[in-house]
Amino acid sequence: MSYGYRSDRGGFRIPPQWIIAGVLVLFGAFRFLASTQVNPVTGEKQHVAMSVSQEIALGMQSAPSMAAQMGGEVDPHSQSATLVREVGERLVAESVASKSQYKFQFHLLRDSNMVNAFALPGGQIFITNGLLKRLQNEAQLAGVLGHEIGHVIHRHGAQHMAQGQFGQTLVTAVGVGSSDGRHSGRANQQVAAMVNSMVSLSYSRGDETQSDEFGLEAMTAAGFDPSQMLGVMKILSEVSHGNRQPEWLGSHPHPEHRAEQIEAWLLKQYPDGIPNNLTVGRKFKSR
């Protein structure tokens, strides 16, 4: 059976599916490289899938549905929601986030079982009641919110969308290029999809480290004791104990490993100990 690899004259002929795959790769690479922008706050050159204004619009549009998935928002006039908003706004005002175009909004979600906090592109920050009720003081809350502000400032959402688009193009190209009518194309495409997923996960772990550092800097600038982030890692470790997948398959480093990085940062910044002007803020009553 001939698959068209040689012409009648005996010369090598490139299979048409390889040509199509090559065009797809070139298109994806061009689109990815053309998406380069300089982050207006950090000065980083990044490949991002949208403009800042598009990030803001996407975040605002997505916020209601995200909140609904976790029981909706706690009354914004309640004491707890006001606390979250006040601490978040203080972090923005005292950090480089104040120089950005993002309009940060801080939301407390009703879900008391889920321990989570996350950010949408454009400045929509969420924390669940399940996490808030486990925190012991304002400094720990500042660490959580500062971390999420870091994701926004570093444009991790837009960056991952661009990476995802390019990765999906490569996955499609592998499937097309290796298709020979014997199902191997589908198998190769699945392998390529797994590789693309692993690359995305490694970027996510880098993002977490970057956001941890931003959170430490932001909470320090706002007058909070950055060592309280170690307490947050302890809480996350206790919650995840016995219910975790191998770290290399997860988008977040284990809390223990994040704690090691935080301790290294603290030692570098404050070799003589945390200054007295940095405090834990108000302590929370046990809930």
N, C-alpha and C positions, 0 to 999 in steps of 0.2 A: 504494500500500500504506500502510495506516495503522498507526502504532506506538503509538497511544493517547495522544498528547500533548494532544489537545483532546477535550472532551466533546461530546455531541450538541448542547448549547446554545452551543457555540462558545467556552466558557471553557477556560482552561489547566488541564490535569490533570497532576499529578506522576506520572511513570512509577513503577510499584511497585518496580522494581529500585533506583531512586534512594532510595526510602524505606528499603528494606532496608539499602542501603549506608550511609545516614545513621545508622541504628540501630547498625550495626556500629562506625562511627567513634565515636559517643557512648559505646558500651560500652567500646571500647578506651581512649578518653581517660579515662573515669572510672576504669577499672582501673589505668591508668598513674599518674594523679594520686593515687589512693588508696594507691599503693605507696610514698609518701614516708616516709622514715625519716631520723632524725638519726644520722650516723655516730658511734658512742660514743667513738671515738678522735680523729678529726679535727674533729668538730663540724659537718661538711658536711651539708647537706640533700641527700639523694639519692633517686632512684627506683630501688628494688631489688625483685627478684622473690621474695625469701625472707628469713627471719630469720637471725641469726647462727648459731643452733643448727642450722638447716637447711643452711646453708653448710658447717658442720663435718661434718655427717652425709654430705652429698653428696661432699665431698672425700675422706673416709675410705673411702666406698663405691667411689669411682671410682679411687682410687690404685692398687690391684693391677692392674687392667686396663690403665691407662696405662703402668705399669712394664713389663708383659708385652709391649706393643707395641714396646718398645725393648730387648728382650733380657733384661728382668728387672733386678733390683737387684744391685749388687756386694755381696758379703758385708759386712754392716754392721759387722763386727768388723775389717775390713781397714783398713790404714793410710789409704788414700785416702778411704774412706767415713767413717772417724772424723774425718778432717780436715774434710770437708764439714760434718759434724754439729757439730763444735766451733766452727767459724767462724760457722755459722748461728745457733747458740744464743747465742754472744757478741753478735751483732748484735741479736737479740731482747732480750737482757737489758739492753743499753745504749741502747736506743731506746724510743720510745713504743709499740712493738709489745708491750712487756712489760705495758702497761696494758690490752691487749685480752683478749677471751675466747678467742681462737684458740689452739689447741694445735699449735704449729708442729712439723713433722717434716721432716727434710731427707734426701733420697734421692739416691744416686749410681747412675745407670743404666749398664748394661754397654755400650751402643752406643758404639763407638769411632769410627764414621764420621760420625754426626750431631753437628753442633755446635749445641747447644740447651740452654736452661734455661727452665722454665715453672713456673707455680703453679696449683694448683687452689683453688677457693673453700674457705675454712676453714683454710688453713695448711699444706697439703701442697706442699712445694717440691722440685723435681727439677732435676738438672743431669746432662747426659750425660758419659760418660768422654771423648767426642770433644771437648768444650769444656774440661773440666778439664785434659786433658793439654796443651792449648795455653796455659794460663795460666802466668804466670811467678812469681807470689807470692801470699801470703795476701790482700794488699790487693785484688788483682784478683778473687780469689774472693769476697771480701767485697762488692765492687761488684756482682757478678753476683747473689749471693744477696740482697743488700739491695734490689736492683731488684725481685726477685720477691716479697720480703716486702711491698714497697710496693703491688704489685697486690692482695695480700690485705687489707692495712690499709685501702686506699681502696675496697675492695669492688667492684673493677672487674668481676669475674665476675658477681656478682648484678645489678650495674647494667646490664650488657650483656644479660642475660637479660630484664630488664624492657623495655629498649629494643627488643630483638628481638621480643618478644611484641606490643608496640604496633605496630611496623613491619609485622609479618606481618598484623595486623588491618587496617591501612590498605591493604596489598597486596590482601587479599581483598575489601575494600570497593570498591576501584577496579575489580576484575574483575567484581563483581556490578553495580555502578552503570553501567558502560559496556557491559554485555552487551546486544546488540541483535539477536542471531541472525545477525550477519554477520562473526563472528570478531574484530571490533574489540576486544571486551572482553578477549580473551586477549592481544592485542597491548598494550593499555593496561596490563594487569596485569603484563606482563613489564617494561614501562618503570618502573612503580611499584616493582617488586622491585629493579630496578637502582638506583633512587634510594635505596631503603631500605638497600641494601648500601653505597652510597657514604657515607651518613650514619653507618652503623656503623663504617666504616673511619676516618672523620675522628675519631670519638670514640676509636678505638683509638690513633691517633697522639697524641692528647691524654693518654691514659692512660700512654703510654710516657714522655712528658716528665715527667709527674707522678711516675712510679715512678723515673725516673732521679734526680730531685731527692731523693726519699726515700732512695734508695740512697746518694747522696752524703752526706746528713745522717747516716744510720745508720752508715756506715763511719767517718765522722769521729768520731762519738760513741764508737765502739769503739776509737779510737786508730789507725785506718789512714789512710794518705795518699790523699785523694780524687782526686788527679791521676792515680792509677793506673787510673781508669776510662777515661782516654784510651787506655791500652794495650789495654783490652778492646775499645774501638771499632775500634782498628787491626786487632785479630784478626778481628773480625766483618767488617770491610771486606775483608780479604784473602780470607776464606772466600767471601764473596758476590760477589767481583769476576768479572765476565763472566757471572754467572748471576742476574741480577736483573730484575724487572719494573719498569715505571715507578712512581715513588714514590707517585703519587696513587692507584694501584690496589693498593698494599700496606698492610698493617695497621701496619707499623713504618716510621718515618722511616729514611732511609739512615744508616748509621753515621757518615758524614762530617758530616751535619747534626746528629746527636745530639752529636758531638764539639764542634761549634761552640757548642751550648747549654751543654755541660759546661764549656768554656773560659770562657764568659761567667759562669757560676756561680762558678767558681774565682776569677776576677778580682774579682768583687763581694765574695766572702767573705774572700779573702786577697790584697788588693792588694799587700802587701809580701812575698808568697811563702808557701809552705806552712810552718807551724811545725815545728820540729825534733822535737817530741814526737809527731808523726804519721809513722808509718813504713810501710814496705812489708810488715812482718812477715817471716815465714819465706820464704825463696826456694825455689822448687821446682827439683828436678833436671830436666834435659831428659828428656822421655819420648818 
